[in-house]
Amino acid sequence: MRRVWIAGGVALAFALGGVSSPAGAEPTKYCSARIEEAEDTIKAIEGGMSRVTDAQDKAEIEGWVTQAKSHIATAKTAAQEDECVQRVELAKTLTQDALYLAAQTK
């Protein structure tokens, strides 16, 4: 019985909270500019990957870039500005870490 109440409470929270995101959601101009900045950083990282010689560092950088791309994709479809900005900030943090590591491994 407890599971039924918990499941009902979760369903109610989603219904009242408006958690669903519309399929055609687009980020605002502000968030779009931040997305472009993050994508430019990813392009710069990918362009410089040939200079990273350590295999472990290269794998770590590639993992961070993959995660950043995932956050950017989520930001592009975010229904709320806050979610978009949060996802872009996560992507930017990952790309900055990747840039820092790439600079250390030259």
ABEGO torsion letter per residue (X at the ends): XAAAAAAAAAAAAAAAAGABBBAABBBBAAAAAAAAAAAAAAAAAAAAAAABABAAAAAAAAAAAAAAAAAAAAAAABABAAAAAAAAAAAAAAAAAAAAAAAAAX
